């Protein structure tokens, strides 16, 4: 679908672009300024590919880089220039970090303000901490009348950068792809030596987000090919510089508005040389050839999409991801030569209590060499055994965050951004990379899992029929989780109810009325609220719980000839609502119960400071 044309030219004073941005403009979405360099996407030749097949056949050949990863010999701390706005690492084997700076100057000249706005790309050699010469991307200059006193109006800015604007860097660090406005405009540059603007376009119609979906991911394969993915699940390969859609594959819709993890789980990840991507489609994890769109392999999962996106190892021979099995995140490490998992470990739920965006450096699994992995920036594990090594304090992770976005290189060095008096980029070797580390702890982190025996306790103050319904649902869930019931077990599934008095009152014919209308204002009853709670406890400590609250809303009817009071009849109706909503509550009971005492034995502390001096 082509974007409708809009031929009204922009005023000459609005935008002045240099360094390759002077190409003739074509169509623009209605309501946007006409900006040089924009191209209409061409869908006339696109090939629509079939959805990924559900097959166990394995013919995948790992994408193994030929270049060895270069890394700092010692820990390194680099002071970042102030105007740097957004940054991202290239492939680990490119030894390059790309950052984009924004230098904005406003000068006053009588009653006029002169705005000068300049972007530049910076290349940093990670192994040495050496900055290369900045490459100007474009600049614009305009003037406007000064606002009246007290008027804080701002010149409309249709192109802008923010912390997550830099969406991709090519595998060699010579190409940068940025999202340059909130409507999903993409700009592609070559940045080796001298900048060259390749193309600017909207891969999805910005005026029709509901149907086309929002841009949630994009990657530059090289200076001639770009991949994009929308929230509607349309994965498209684009040919540059003419913005021609080569092929399109539907992967399934991602509801980014209702789920904070949706974009994280749905975000594809590139192999080390950007030849392949790993991406979810429903409950199927697919490995796709970036150039042809061919499905190279599929990994059917017995669970749902997990909260960590799939991530290739630095050598391209393994894939790490999580799946959601009975509301427990299961980490899998898959050998891409055979397609068989070599590690399958359940993870503690508290690693996923804080939603992260797909651009957050700690989101997902970070490979630190071939022997260590970091999960959501918190849990360091030994990869050969899957055993925990160290637990980083979340509050330390929060203090280490910056508005800058840094994506990991997935090499042996952990890169992070720290903002104290200055903003610094820190690269450090984790324990075991340069010095001997403690043996991984042999802990049994879960007190109950499939095959375990647990105790069921039901304390529900309802009528016998409702109590039996809830007890049956609890036993069915226990059986589904492949657990057995037994008395006096340390792990207890506790089901309880509580009643809360509220200020809500129902009147005959009133807003929350019951029965038929009446003029008797004293004919009213109090409406309570009943909570049904399901919890896992381990040796008396509550480690997981869910609560559903129920009451009456709208009109309900009472039997005037019943022996029960209208108050009791209202309570009976609420209990019916409790029983009706109980199945959904029990469906959320996880199949793995963490042992808090064992979890507390994992060594815990902040990330150590690097042993180095700052470089500029």
RAGIKA-V272243 format. One record per residue. N is the residue number from 1. RES is the residue in three letters. SS is DSSP state (H for helix, E for strand, L for the rest). PHI is phi in whole degrees, -180 to 180 (none if undefined). NEAR is the number of other ideal C-beta (glycine too) atoms within 8 Angstrom. Layout:
BEGIN
((N:RES:SS:PHI:NEAR) (N:RES:SS:PHI:NEAR))
END
This chain:
BEGIN
((1:UNK:L:none:5) (2:UNK:L:-85:8) (3:UNK:L:-75:13) (4:UNK:L:-57:8) (5:UNK:L:-80:8) (6:UNK:L:-146:10) (7:UNK:L:-98:5) (8:UNK:L:-69:5) (9:UNK:L:-73:5) (10:UNK:L:-80:9) (11:UNK:L:-60:5) (12:UNK:L:-63:4) (13:UNK:L:-82:5) (14:UNK:L:-71:7) (15:UNK:L:-141:10) (16:UNK:L:-128:7) (17:UNK:L:-114:13) (18:UNK:L:-125:9) (19:UNK:L:58:11) (20:UNK:L:89:11) (21:UNK:L:-97:11) (22:UNK:L:-94:7) (23:UNK:L:-62:8) (24:UNK:L:-64:4) (25:UNK:L:-84:9) (26:UNK:L:-112:8) (27:UNK:L:-79:11) (28:UNK:L:-131:13) (29:UNK:L:-60:13) (30:UNK:L:-55:7) (31:UNK:L:92:4) (32:UNK:L:-105:11) (33:UNK:L:-66:9) (34:UNK:L:-80:10) (35:UNK:L:-115:14) (36:UNK:L:-57:10) (37:UNK:L:95:14) (38:UNK:E:-74:13) (39:UNK:L:-130:11) (40:UNK:L:-72:11) (41:UNK:L:-66:13) (42:UNK:E:-109:10) (43:UNK:L:-103:8) (44:UNK:L:-68:4) (45:UNK:L:-114:8) (46:UNK:L:-66:10) (47:UNK:E:-107:8) (48:UNK:E:-86:7) (49:UNK:E:-94:7) (50:UNK:L:-70:5) (51:UNK:L:-60:8) (52:UNK:L:-58:12) (53:UNK:L:-79:7) (54:UNK:L:-91:6) (55:UNK:L:-142:5) (56:UNK:L:-97:5) (57:UNK:L:-67:5) (58:UNK:E:-123:7) (59:UNK:L:-130:6) (60:UNK:L:-75:10) (61:UNK:L:-110:5) (62:UNK:L:-56:9) (63:UNK:L:-88:11) (64:UNK:L:-98:8) (65:UNK:L:-66:11) (66:UNK:L:-93:3) (67:UNK:L:-92:5) (68:UNK:L:-83:4) (69:UNK:L:-70:11) (70:UNK:L:-90:6) (71:UNK:L:-145:9) (72:UNK:L:-63:11) (73:UNK:L:-72:3) (74:UNK:L:-129:7) (75:UNK:L:-60:11) (76:UNK:E:-138:12) (77:UNK:E:-131:13) (78:UNK:E:-121:13) (79:UNK:E:-77:10) (80:UNK:L:-90:13) (81:UNK:L:-60:7) (82:UNK:L:-60:5) (83:UNK:L:-76:7) (84:UNK:E:-64:13) (85:UNK:E:-107:11) (86:UNK:E:-145:15) (87:UNK:E:-151:13) (88:UNK:E:-162:14) (89:UNK:E:-83:15) (90:UNK:L:-83:13) (91:UNK:L:-59:14) (92:UNK:H:-57:11) (93:UNK:H:-76:11) (94:UNK:H:-84:9) (95:UNK:L:56:10) (96:UNK:E:-137:13) (97:UNK:E:-115:12) (98:UNK:E:-109:17) (99:UNK:E:-131:13) (100:UNK:E:-115:18) (101:UNK:E:-108:12) (102:UNK:E:-124:10) (103:UNK:E:-112:10) (104:UNK:E:-120:8) (105:UNK:E:-125:6) (106:UNK:E:-122:8) (107:UNK:E:-114:7) (108:UNK:E:-98:8) (109:UNK:E:-135:7) (110:UNK:L:58:4) (111:UNK:L:-97:4) (112:UNK:E:-128:10) (113:UNK:E:-106:11) (114:UNK:E:-108:11) (115:UNK:E:-100:13) (116:UNK:E:-125:12) (117:UNK:E:-130:10) (118:UNK:E:-135:10) (119:UNK:E:-108:13) (120:UNK:E:-145:11) (121:UNK:E:-101:14) (122:UNK:E:-117:14) (123:UNK:E:-115:12) (124:UNK:E:-117:14) (125:UNK:E:-81:11) (126:UNK:L:-68:16) (127:UNK:L:-69:8) (128:UNK:L:-118:6) (129:UNK:L:75:11) (130:UNK:E:-98:6) (131:UNK:E:-83:6) (132:UNK:L:-95:8) (133:UNK:L:-60:3) (134:UNK:L:-66:8) (135:UNK:E:-111:12) (136:UNK:E:-63:11) (137:UNK:E:-96:12) (138:UNK:E:-165:11) (139:UNK:E:-141:11) (140:UNK:E:-140:10) (141:UNK:E:-139:9) (142:UNK:E:-153:11) (143:UNK:E:-132:9) (144:UNK:E:-150:8) (145:UNK:E:-70:6) (146:UNK:L:-64:8) (147:UNK:L:-70:7) (148:UNK:L:-65:5) (149:UNK:L:-58:4) (150:UNK:L:88:4) (151:UNK:L:-94:6) (152:UNK:L:-103:5) (153:UNK:L:-61:5) (154:UNK:L:-131:5) (155:UNK:L:-63:7) (156:UNK:L:-57:5) (157:UNK:L:-123:6) (158:UNK:L:-81:8) (159:UNK:L:-119:8) (160:UNK:L:-155:8) (161:UNK:L:-117:11) (162:UNK:L:-139:7) (163:UNK:L:-62:9) (164:UNK:L:-108:10) (165:UNK:L:-68:13) (166:UNK:E:-75:16) (167:UNK:E:-89:12) (168:UNK:E:-162:11) (169:UNK:E:-127:14) (170:UNK:L:-61:14) (171:UNK:L:-62:12) (172:UNK:L:-102:9) (173:UNK:L:78:13) (174:UNK:L:-105:8) (175:UNK:E:-132:15) (176:UNK:E:-127:14) (177:UNK:E:-122:15) (178:UNK:E:-128:13) (179:UNK:E:-90:11) (180:UNK:L:-107:11) (181:UNK:L:-160:9) (182:UNK:L:-74:3) (183:UNK:L:-89:8) (184:UNK:L:99:12) (185:UNK:E:-70:13) (186:UNK:E:-115:18) (187:UNK:E:-125:11) (188:UNK:E:-116:15) (189:UNK:E:-126:15) (190:UNK:E:-90:9) (191:UNK:L:-128:12) (192:UNK:L:-90:5) (193:UNK:L:75:3) (194:UNK:L:-129:6) (195:UNK:L:-69:12) (196:UNK:E:-138:8) (197:UNK:E:-77:16) (198:UNK:E:-91:11) (199:UNK:E:-166:13) (200:UNK:E:-142:13) (201:UNK:E:-162:12) (202:UNK:E:-105:12) (203:UNK:L:-67:12) (204:UNK:L:-132:13) (205:UNK:L:-58:11) (206:UNK:L:-70:12) (207:UNK:L:-92:9) (208:UNK:L:-142:7) (209:UNK:H:-63:10) (210:UNK:H:-61:4) (211:UNK:H:-90:7) (212:UNK:H:-87:11) (213:UNK:L:85:13) (214:UNK:L:-95:9) (215:UNK:E:-71:13) (216:UNK:E:-117:13) (217:UNK:E:-159:12) (218:UNK:E:-154:14) (219:UNK:E:-146:14) (220:UNK:E:-90:14) (221:UNK:L:-76:12) (222:UNK:L:-167:9) (223:UNK:L:-82:10) (224:UNK:L:-121:7) (225:UNK:E:-142:13) (226:UNK:E:-134:14) (227:UNK:E:-108:14) (228:UNK:E:-135:14) (229:UNK:E:-137:16) (230:UNK:E:-104:13) (231:UNK:L:-67:11) (232:UNK:L:-82:9) (233:UNK:L:93:13) (234:UNK:E:-88:13) (235:UNK:E:-95:15) (236:UNK:E:-126:13) (237:UNK:E:-101:14) (238:UNK:E:-112:15) (239:UNK:E:-99:10) (240:UNK:L:-101:12) (241:UNK:L:-95:8) (242:UNK:L:-88:8) (243:UNK:L:57:13) (244:UNK:E:-96:9) (245:UNK:E:-74:14) (246:UNK:E:-86:12) (247:UNK:E:-146:12) (248:UNK:E:-140:12) (249:UNK:E:-132:13) (250:UNK:E:-88:9) (251:UNK:L:-108:14) (252:UNK:L:112:9) (253:UNK:L:-76:7) (254:UNK:L:-118:12) (255:UNK:L:-87:8) (256:UNK:L:-74:11) (257:UNK:L:-87:4) (258:UNK:L:-95:5) (259:UNK:L:-121:7) (260:UNK:L:-68:4) (261:UNK:L:-95:10) (262:UNK:H:-58:11) (263:UNK:H:-70:13) (264:UNK:H:-67:15) (265:UNK:H:-67:13) (266:UNK:H:-85:16) (267:UNK:L:-69:11) (268:UNK:L:-68:14) (269:UNK:E:-125:10) (270:UNK:E:-87:10) (271:UNK:L:-72:11) (272:UNK:L:-55:16) (273:UNK:L:-102:10) (274:UNK:L:65:12) (275:UNK:L:-90:8) (276:UNK:E:-130:11) (277:UNK:E:-128:12) (278:UNK:E:-112:15) (279:UNK:E:-151:14) (280:UNK:E:-82:13) (281:UNK:E:-140:11) (282:UNK:L:59:6) (283:UNK:L:-101:7) (284:UNK:E:-117:12) (285:UNK:E:-98:13) (286:UNK:E:-113:14) (287:UNK:E:-107:14) (288:UNK:E:-121:15) (289:UNK:E:-74:9) (290:UNK:L:-66:12) (291:UNK:L:-82:8) (292:UNK:L:-94:5) (293:UNK:L:81:12) (294:UNK:L:-68:6) (295:UNK:E:-80:9) (296:UNK:E:-88:10) (297:UNK:E:-168:12) (298:UNK:E:-131:13) (299:UNK:E:-123:11) (300:UNK:E:-64:9) (301:UNK:L:-119:9) (302:UNK:L:-84:5) (303:UNK:L:-123:10) (304:UNK:E:-95:8) (305:UNK:E:-59:9) (306:UNK:L:-83:12) (307:UNK:L:-95:9) (308:UNK:L:-120:17) (309:UNK:L:-70:14) (310:UNK:L:-65:13) (311:UNK:E:-137:15) (312:UNK:E:-75:14) (313:UNK:L:-72:12) (314:UNK:L:-58:14) (315:UNK:L:-90:10) (316:UNK:L:74:13) (317:UNK:L:-96:9) (318:UNK:E:-135:11) (319:UNK:E:-134:13) (320:UNK:E:-111:14) (321:UNK:E:-163:15) (322:UNK:E:-121:12) (323:UNK:E:-125:13) (324:UNK:E:-96:12) (325:UNK:E:-116:10) (326:UNK:L:52:10) (327:UNK:L:62:8) (328:UNK:E:-127:12) (329:UNK:E:-80:14) (330:UNK:E:-107:14) (331:UNK:E:-84:16) (332:UNK:E:-124:11) (333:UNK:E:-113:12) (334:UNK:E:-109:13) (335:UNK:E:-76:11) (336:UNK:L:-77:13) (337:UNK:L:-78:7) (338:UNK:L:-111:6) (339:UNK:L:82:10) (340:UNK:E:-101:6) (341:UNK:E:-72:8) (342:UNK:E:-100:7) (343:UNK:E:-147:9) (344:UNK:E:-141:6) (345:UNK:E:-135:8) (346:UNK:E:-71:10) (347:UNK:L:-116:13) (348:UNK:L:-61:8) (349:UNK:H:-67:11) (350:UNK:H:-72:6) (351:UNK:H:-73:11) (352:UNK:H:-123:10) (353:UNK:L:-75:5) (354:UNK:L:-110:5) (355:UNK:L:-61:6) (356:UNK:L:-128:10) (357:UNK:L:-81:9) (358:UNK:L:-65:11) (359:UNK:L:-89:8) (360:UNK:L:-69:8) (361:UNK:L:-63:12) (362:UNK:L:-92:11) (363:UNK:L:-71:12) (364:UNK:L:95:9) (365:UNK:E:-111:12) (366:UNK:E:-111:13) (367:UNK:E:-75:13) (368:UNK:E:-116:14) (369:UNK:L:78:9) (370:UNK:L:-98:7) (371:UNK:L:-117:8) (372:UNK:E:-130:14) (373:UNK:E:-138:11) (374:UNK:E:-116:15) (375:UNK:E:-103:13) (376:UNK:L:50:12) (377:UNK:L:70:9) (378:UNK:L:-124:11) (379:UNK:E:-105:14) (380:UNK:E:-95:13) (381:UNK:E:-123:14) (382:UNK:E:-83:11) (383:UNK:L:-70:11) (384:UNK:L:-58:5) (385:UNK:L:-107:6) (386:UNK:L:76:10) (387:UNK:E:-89:10) (388:UNK:E:-70:13) (389:UNK:E:-115:14) (390:UNK:E:-161:11) (391:UNK:E:-121:11) (392:UNK:E:-85:14) (393:UNK:L:-69:9) (394:UNK:H:-59:8) (395:UNK:H:-66:6) (396:UNK:H:-67:10) (397:UNK:H:-62:13) (398:UNK:H:-66:7) (399:UNK:H:-69:6) (400:UNK:L:-85:11) (401:UNK:L:-76:7) (402:UNK:L:-138:8) (403:UNK:L:-70:3) (404:UNK:L:-76:12) (405:UNK:L:-107:12) (406:UNK:L:-127:13) (407:UNK:L:-94:7) (408:UNK:L:-68:9) (409:UNK:L:-85:11) (410:UNK:L:58:11) (411:UNK:L:-110:11) (412:UNK:L:-70:10) (413:UNK:E:-102:13) (414:UNK:E:-89:12) (415:UNK:E:-105:12) (416:UNK:E:-151:10) (417:UNK:E:-111:14) (418:UNK:E:-122:9) (419:UNK:E:-118:9) (420:UNK:L:-123:5) (421:UNK:L:-77:2) (422:UNK:L:-130:8) (423:UNK:E:-91:12) (424:UNK:E:-124:13) (425:UNK:E:-100:13) (426:UNK:E:-114:13) (427:UNK:E:-121:14) (428:UNK:E:-140:11) (429:UNK:E:-84:9) (430:UNK:L:-82:11) (431:UNK:L:-54:8) (432:UNK:L:103:9) (433:UNK:L:-84:11) (434:UNK:L:-114:3) (435:UNK:L:-138:6) (436:UNK:L:-64:3) (437:UNK:L:-118:7) (438:UNK:L:-62:7) (439:UNK:L:-65:4) (440:UNK:L:-60:10) (441:UNK:L:-77:11) (442:UNK:L:-92:4) (443:UNK:L:-110:10) (444:UNK:L:-98:6) (445:UNK:L:-72:10) (446:UNK:E:-116:10) (447:UNK:E:-79:11) (448:UNK:E:-147:11) (449:UNK:L:-158:9) (450:UNK:L:-51:7) (451:UNK:L:101:5) (452:UNK:L:-84:10) (453:UNK:E:-105:7) (454:UNK:E:-136:15) (455:UNK:E:-108:11) (456:UNK:E:-106:12) (457:UNK:E:-123:8) (458:UNK:E:-121:10) (459:UNK:E:-130:8) (460:UNK:L:-119:12) (461:UNK:L:-88:5) (462:UNK:L:-120:10) (463:UNK:L:-69:7) (464:UNK:H:-55:5) (465:UNK:H:-65:6) (466:UNK:H:-68:13) (467:UNK:H:-59:11) (468:UNK:H:-64:8) (469:UNK:H:-60:10) (470:UNK:H:-69:16) (471:UNK:H:-62:12) (472:UNK:H:-63:8) (473:UNK:H:-64:11) (474:UNK:H:-64:14) (475:UNK:H:-66:10) (476:UNK:H:-64:9) (477:UNK:H:-67:12) (478:UNK:H:-60:13) (479:UNK:H:-66:8) (480:UNK:H:-63:7) (481:UNK:L:-80:10) (482:UNK:L:61:7) (483:UNK:L:-112:13) (484:UNK:E:-119:7) (485:UNK:E:-89:9) (486:UNK:L:-157:8) (487:UNK:L:-81:4) (488:UNK:L:57:4) (489:UNK:L:-95:9) (490:UNK:L:-67:6) (491:UNK:E:-102:13) (492:UNK:E:-127:12) (493:UNK:E:-93:15) (494:UNK:E:-106:11) (495:UNK:E:-117:14) (496:UNK:E:-146:10) (497:UNK:E:-131:12) (498:UNK:E:-145:7) (499:UNK:E:-115:9) (500:UNK:E:-117:8) (501:UNK:L:-81:6) (502:UNK:L:-121:9) (503:UNK:L:-87:3) (504:UNK:L:-75:8) (505:UNK:E:-130:10) (506:UNK:E:-104:14) (507:UNK:E:-120:12) (508:UNK:E:-62:12) (509:UNK:L:82:8) (510:UNK:L:-84:9) (511:UNK:L:-60:4) (512:UNK:L:-100:13) (513:UNK:L:-53:11) (514:UNK:E:-133:13) (515:UNK:L:63:9) (516:UNK:L:-105:5) (517:UNK:L:-63:6) (518:UNK:L:-147:8) (519:UNK:L:-93:4) (520:UNK:L:-85:6) (521:UNK:L:-68:6) (522:UNK:L:-84:4) (523:UNK:L:-83:7) (524:UNK:E:-145:10) (525:UNK:E:-137:9) (526:UNK:E:-82:10) (527:UNK:L:-107:13) (528:UNK:L:-81:12) (529:UNK:E:-124:12) (530:UNK:E:-112:15) (531:UNK:E:-107:12) (532:UNK:E:-107:16) (533:UNK:E:-121:12) (534:UNK:E:-120:12) (535:UNK:E:-144:11) (536:UNK:E:-95:15) (537:UNK:E:-124:11) (538:UNK:E:-124:16) (539:UNK:L:50:6) (540:UNK:L:86:4) (541:UNK:E:-95:7) (542:UNK:E:-77:7) (543:UNK:E:-114:9) (544:UNK:E:-159:10) (545:UNK:E:-158:8) (546:UNK:E:-140:10) (547:UNK:E:-130:7) (548:UNK:E:-117:11) (549:UNK:E:-106:7) (550:UNK:E:-136:11) (551:UNK:L:-154:12) (552:UNK:L:-117:11) (553:UNK:L:-136:4) (554:UNK:L:77:5) (555:UNK:L:-91:6) (556:UNK:E:-139:9) (557:UNK:L:-121:6) (558:UNK:L:-119:10) (559:UNK:L:-93:7) (560:UNK:L:-68:5) (561:UNK:L:-96:3) (562:UNK:L:-74:7) (563:UNK:L:-73:2) (564:UNK:L:-84:8) (565:UNK:L:-70:5) (566:UNK:H:-62:9) (567:UNK:H:-62:8) (568:UNK:H:-68:8) (569:UNK:H:-63:12) (570:UNK:H:-65:16) (571:UNK:H:-65:10) (572:UNK:H:-62:10) (573:UNK:H:-66:10) (574:UNK:H:-66:15) (575:UNK:H:-64:12) (576:UNK:H:-64:9) (577:UNK:H:-65:11) (578:UNK:H:-61:16) (579:UNK:H:-64:11) (580:UNK:H:-69:6) (581:UNK:H:-90:11) (582:UNK:H:-64:13) (583:UNK:H:-56:7) (584:UNK:H:-66:8) (585:UNK:H:-67:12) (586:UNK:H:-70:12) (587:UNK:H:-65:7) (588:UNK:L:-92:8) (589:UNK:L:-69:14) (590:UNK:L:-72:11) (591:UNK:L:-91:12) (592:UNK:L:-129:10) (593:UNK:E:-116:14) (594:UNK:E:-71:15) (595:UNK:L:-95:11) (596:UNK:H:-64:9) (597:UNK:H:-69:8) (598:UNK:H:-70:11) (599:UNK:H:-63:11) (600:UNK:L:-71:6) (601:UNK:L:-80:7) (602:UNK:L:-70:11) (603:UNK:L:-54:8) (604:UNK:E:-134:7) (605:UNK:E:174:7) (606:UNK:L:-75:6) (607:UNK:L:-64:10) (608:UNK:L:-69:5) (609:UNK:L:-73:4) (610:UNK:L:-68:10) (611:UNK:L:-93:5) (612:UNK:L:-168:8) (613:UNK:L:-110:4) (614:UNK:E:-70:9) (615:UNK:E:-114:8) (616:UNK:L:-109:4))
END
